[in-house]
């Protein structure tokens, strides 16, 4: 009996210095029945020729050119040309663990549909990994080990963009790459959450995530922080906001102000609280800032927390606990 086909979708642009290592990690997978739909997004270096050399030797590699522009259109093209029962994505500058496809496929076959197979990720860089990326890796892997990725979905993207796999039918249910919205990986994670795709816990490092100064997530305007906040607010209002409950924003820093501005633009009423004595009693955007203890006077409120400081977040969580409030029901950390 033929093993099921896995479709790997990969856009690339000017990553020639990393492509050989990436493609070798795919070609050398222990699971053999895959197809790679790899799309050139208008490269100006020799990336296309690099992939072409691989495609001429391995018929499982299908090299395409993006007729549109950008990662989303490249992914759409790749998906439209795919025929696998299972769908996964790969970045052209990263490296797969040799058993990545095998392990993720086994996870899905064990747990069935309405599940997402995940793996732990490990950052690497010639220049060394900074503290921020190290913290993100540890946070993300901690969620994946428990299969509790959605519990912090409003903080940052909880599904590593190049380390997921799911049934094609489920991918279609989630809208595939139809939405034209960046950051596309975070938007897809929210759609997995919205459609109740359950995350399968994983304890294996399956993906090696390369960091470098010209990486798209560092340089592309589509991955700027303001896009993340717009996405978070839109999905919060769609999925978790209860219009019958008073809504508060906790925090009046840069992110709190952005959230407040977005809510005002949408006509959503809110109460603004903080623990900064210099701001309490002042007005920002014509909104009065209350002491955070004002939360006690509200009937069954929901809270968006925009405070980024780790120690402050611990104190805020402890305060919510004294009020018998639950995460992802009563309060939501947006950073």
Buried (B, 14 or more C-beta within 10 A) or exposed (E): EEEBBBBBBBBBBBBBEBBEEBBEBBBEBEBEBBBBBBBBBBBEEBBBEBBBBBBEEEEBBBBBEBEEEBBBBBBBBBBEBBEBBBBBBBBBBBBBBBBBBBBBBEBBEEBEEBBBBBBBBBBBBEEEBEEEBEEBBEBBBEBBBEBEBBEBBBBBBBBBBBBBBBBBEBBEBBEBBEBEBBBBBBBBBBBBBEEEBBBBBBEBBBBBBBBBEEBBEEEBEBBEEEBBBBBBBBBBBEEBBEEEBBBBBBBBBBBBBBBBBBBBEEEBEBBBBBBBEEBBEEEBEEBEBBBBEBBEEBEEBBBBBBBBEEEBBEEBBEBBEEEEBEBBEBBBBBB
